[in-house]
Amino acid sequence: MSDGKQGLQGLVLRDRDHECEGFGAARVCVRVVAVADLPTRFGFFRLVGFWNNRDGKEHVALVHGDVPGRSDVAVRLHSECLTGDVLGSLRCDCRDQLVEGLRAIQAETCGVLLYLRQEGRGIGLLNKIRAYALQEQGLDTVEANQALGFRDDERDYAVAAHMLRSLSIRSVRVITNNPEKIRQLTQHGVEVSGRLPHVIPPNEFNRFYLETKARRSGHLIDLTELRLSEQSDPVHVEGMPP
């Protein structure tokens, strides 16, 4: 099998003039435009940048191992969450899902995490903040999105399906609790050979959010096992009593 970086660099040359009819209702088409090494605290990855014809969002793939032509590749679809991924918000489980997803992929022979620029389940950062304010008035995640005129989840995984096709992956095992991701990938022609559960223990600030995911959004989370995280160092927020 070819060296991983050399194989991915070949995709840049292959896609230089790539055009296709696109995936999904929006006919999104992507091209692999850049590849670079990315050493991280979770292990070594290769960072693959994608251009798309639908909007100015720059999606990336973190690739572990040699994935072109491989079957049963462990894949995590992670939607951008500034408040969680970057700022460490405890209102969601996004940062923990990102961290544990990268660790799970490193434990495999090869794997991919697609980092998708779909902030706030596709409603954008400002609308997510508006939804947070509504949640503080008693609405759950679903109700807050609907009150703003959105669906429960506005994310479209057509771009993810094309990214996986561009990486020449034959089939995937999806690291997820969300059956909608599997449904959409399958709808767009990706062969899903399995699912790897991705349950994150809750904290006191996101337990209701996770319960809403299970009850309202159909996520495959066993509520009977949804206990508060038993960490040696409990969650502490500055300015709030322990």
N, C-alpha and C positions, 0 to 999 in steps of 0.2 A: 504494500500500500504506500502511496506517495506521502512525502512529508506534509504535515498538516498545513503549515503556512504556505508552502509552494502550491498546494492544491487550491487553497483559498485565493491566493494571488491570481491564479489562472481564471477564477471566476470574474475578477475585475476586467481582464482582457476580453473574456467571453461576452460580458454584458455591456461593453463600451457603446455599442450601437443597438442595444436590445430594445425592442418595442413589441408589445403583444396586445391582444384584445383586453387583457386585464382580468382581475378577479372581482366577483361580487357585483352588486348593483351599481356601484360607482366606477366599475371597470378600472380598479387600481392596478397599476403596473409598477414594479420596482426593479432597480438595478443595483448590483453590488458595485460600489464605487471606491471603497478604500478598505485596507486591511492593515492592522498593526498589532504588535504584541501588547498585552496588558497584564503585567504581574499585579496581583491583588493580595489582600490579607487572607483570601479564601483559596488561593491557588493561582496557577498560571492560566490565562485565557488568551485567545486571539479575538480582537475587537473588529467586527465587520460592520461597516457603515453602508446604509442603503439610501438611495434616492427614490422618491416615488412621484408619480405624475398627478396625484390628487391634491396635495397640499404641500406646505413648506415644512412639514414635520419630518425630523430626521430620526428614523428608527435604527436601532443597532442590535446586533447579535453578539453575545459572549460565547465563544466556541471553545470547548475543551476537547482535545483529541482530534482525530481525523474523521470528520463526519460525511464528506461527500461520498455517495454510493452506499452508505451504511443503512441497515435496517434496525428497527427497535431502538432508536436513539432516544435517550431521556431528554425531554424538552419541557421547559417552563415558559409560559407566556406571562410576562409581568408588565402590568400597566403602570406607567409613571405615577408617582405619588410624592410630590414635593414635600408635603407636610410630614409624611411618614418616612420615606426613603432618606431624605436629607435632614429634616428638622427634628426627627425622632419623636413625632407625635404618638401618643398612646391611645388616640381615639380610634385607630384602626390597627390592623395586623400587617400592614404592607411591608414595613421594613423587616420584620421578622420573616415574612414570606420570601422576601428578596434574599436575605442572608441564608436562610435554610435551603432555599432553592439552589443557590450557588454551591453550598456545601454538598447537597445531594448530587449535583452534577459532577462535582470533583470526585465523588466516591464511585462514579461509573467509569467505564473504559472511555466513553466519549459522551458528550452531551452539549446542549445549547440552551441558553437563556435568551429569549427575545425580549428586549426592553422596548416597550411600545409607548409612544407619546400620546397616551389617551388618559390624561389627567382627570381625576374625579369620575371614573367610569364613563368617560367620554364627554362630560359636560363642561370641562375646563376648570381652571383654578378658581376664578372669581365666583363662578356658580357653585363650586364646591364650598367656598366660604359662606355663601348665602345659604346653602343647604345645612351647614353646621349651625348657623344661627337659628334656623327653623327647628333643628333637632334640639336645641337648647330650650325651645318652647314646648317640647313634648312629642314632636313627630319622630318617627323612625326614619331610617335611611330611605326606604322606598317612598314613604309618604312625602318626605322633604323633596325628593327629586320630582315627584308628580306635581307637587304644589308649585314648582318652578316651571312646569310645562314639559318636563322630560319623562321618558320612560324610566323604569327601574334601572336599566343598564343600557347606555347608548353606545357601548363599545362594539366595533365591527372588526372581526378577526380575518377579514379577507386579506388584509395586508400581511398578517402573520402567515397565512397559508402560502402566499406568493413568496415570502421570505424563505420559508422552508423548502419550497420548490427550487428557488434560486440556489440554495445550499446543496441541492442534489441529494436530499435525504429521502430514502425510500419509504420508511415508516417510522412512526414515533410512539413513544410511551409518554403520555402527558402527565406532568406533575401538577395535579390540580384537584380541587374539590368541586369545581364548577362544571357541571355537565354541559352548559351552554358553549364553553370553549370546545369541547369535543364535538358537539353537534355542528358548530360552524366550520371547524376544520374539516370534518367529514363531508359536509355540504360542498366545500370548495375543493374537494378532490384529494385531501391529505389522508393517507392510510394510517389510522390510529390503531395500533396493535395492543394497547393496554393503557391503564391509568395507574399512576402512583399517588396515593393519598398524600395530602399536604396540610395536615391539621396543626395549627399553632395554638398552644395553651393561651387562654385569655388573661388579661389583667383586669383590674377593677374598672378601668375606663372604657374598655372595648368589648366587654362581655355582651352587652345588649346589642351592639353592632354585629357580633358574630351570631348571636341567636337570631337576629333578623335575617342574616344571610341564609341560615338554615330554614327558617320558617316561611319567609316571604320570597326568597330568591332561588330556592331549590338547591342550595349548595349541600354537598354530601358531608355534613358534619353531624356526628352523633352527639346530641345535646346532653345525653346522660353522662358522657365522658368529658364534657366541656367544663372542666374545673379550673379554678384560678391557678396560674403558674406557680409552682413551688420552687422558687429561686432562692438561692442562699442569701442573695441581697435583694430584698423586696423593692418593688418600684417605688421611687420617691421623686416627687415633683417639687422643685424649689418654690418656696412661698406657701406650700400647703403642708399641713401637719402630717407626720408619718402614720 
